[in-house]
Amino acid sequence: MDEENIPATEAQGDEQADEAAHYECAFHILPTVADGEVSVVVDALKAIVTHAGGTVTHDEIVPRYDLAYEIIKSVDGVSRRFNAAHFGWMRFTVAPAALPGITEEYARRPEILRHLVIKLTREEVEKPFSLVDLHKPEGEPAGDGTSGHEDAEAVVVSTEGTSEESREKVQGEDVA
């Protein structure tokens, strides 16, 4: 790729390599992790960011829920199928040079089913959202989005026991 086709952020070179960037990581924790131990796993993920010189700015965990499709993961050398997981996300700042080490550590964690890290835009940084707030009935006050640990118990994100008609309705709704 020649220099004129490189995006502006990449073309700026190494002078900004040490400047912290904003990221968001979404992750699924294996359903075999006990509900009471999920916060321990999340704290370990946060510690990886902190150890790399980053700062976690927001995090949120919702209760275990059914996945839209089955995910296969090798656990102790055996392929296992998972239909449910604990979902969480966190926002953090860290130097871009530290990001590959963080994602490698996340990939090595046996209790993580999958994860995804994205770089946030300026608008996304200025307007954080709360997954818990998205599922609250209208009229209830929104939380500050800084930690879903306290509010997460009030949210039920599960299709277990719902009728086929309800599932079709949910699938047909527009999600903002």
N, C-alpha and C positions, 0 to 999 in steps of 0.2 A: 504494500500500500504506500503510495507516495505521500509526501507531507501535506499537500493541499487537500487530500481527502480524509485526513485524520480529524476526528472531532476536536473542537476547541479545547475541551478539558484535557484531552490526551496530549495535544500539541504543546501545552504549556510547559511540559517537561518536569524536571526533578525539583524545581524550586518550590512546588506545592506538595511534594511527596511526603513531607513530614506533617503537613496540616491535616487535622482530623476531618474526616468526612462522616456524614450521617448515614446509617444503615438500618435496615429492619430485617429481622430474622423470624420466619414462621417455622414452627416445628411440630411434629407429631411425636408424642412419647408413647411407647408400647403400652397396650392395655394391661399387660402383665405387671406393670408397676402399680403398687397399691395406691389408692387415692391419697393416703396420708404421706406417701413418699414422693409424690409429684413435685412438691415444693423443693425437696432436696435436690432433685434432678435439675430443676430450673435454677436453683442457686449455683449448682455446679457449672451450668452453661454461662451464667453471669460471671462466675469466677474466671472462666476462660477469657472472656472479653477484658475483664479487669487486669488479669495477668499480662495480657498483650498491650496494656497501656490505655485501654479504652474506658469509657464510662457508659453504663446503662442508664438511659433516661426514662424509659417507660417499659412496662411489662404487663402481661395479662395472661391468665390461664382460665380456660373454661372447663367444665366437667367433661368426663369421658363421654364420647358420643359415637354413633355409628358412622363409618366412612361411606362415601358414595360408591366406592368400589373396593374390591379386595386388593391388598398390597402384600407382596411376598418379600420377605427379608430373611437372609441367612442368619440364624442365631445358633451359635456354637456348632457351626458347620452343617446345620440342618435347615433346609428351606421351610419356613413357617408362614402360614397365611393369617393375615390380620384383617378383621372387618370393623374394628373399633380402635380408637386411640384417644389420648388426651391431647388437646390442641392448645398451643400457646404461641405467643409472639413477644418480641421485645425490640425496642429501638435502642441504638447505641451509637456513640461516636468513637472513632478510632482512626489512626493513621492508615491510609490505604495499603501501605506496605505490610501491615500486620494482618490484613484480612485473610490472605491464603492460609496462614497458620491457624486462624480461628476456625475457618470452614473445615480444614483437615481434622482438627480436634473434634468438631461436631460429628463429622462422618465416622470417626472411630468410636464414638460413644455407643455401647451396645443397647442402651435403653432408648435411643432415638430411632424412630421408624424412618423418618425422612426430615429434611430441613431445606430451607431456601433462604438465601440472603440476597437482598436487593439494596442498591444505593438509592437514597431518597432524593427527590427533587426539593428545591427550596420551599415550594408551596406545601408539600407533604410534611416537611419539618415544622413549618409554622402552624399547621392545622392538624395536630394528632387526633386520631379517633379512638373510640373505645368499642371493642366488640361487644362488651357487656351492655353498653348503652344502646347499641343497635338493636338488641333484643328486649329492651325494656318497653313496657306499654307507654303509649303517648301520654304526656302530662307528668310523668315521673321525672324528677330532676336528673340531669346527666352527671356522671362522676367526672373526676379530673383526668382519668385515663392513665394515672401514674402507676397504678398497681391493681390488677384485677383479682388479687388473692382474696381480698375481703368480699368483693361483690360477686365473685364467680359462683358462689354457692347458690345464688338466686336465679341463675340462668340454667335452663334446661335446653340443650341442643341435642335432641335425639329423635330418631324416627321410630324407635322401638315401640311396638304395640300400636302404631298408627294404621289406619285403613289405607287401602290402595287409592281410594278417592282423595284422601288428604294428601297423599304423596304426589298425586297428579296435580293437585292445586298448587302445591308448593313449587313443583318443578316449572309450572307455567307462569309464576309470578316474576316480575322484573325485580332484580336486586340491584340497588344503587351502589 
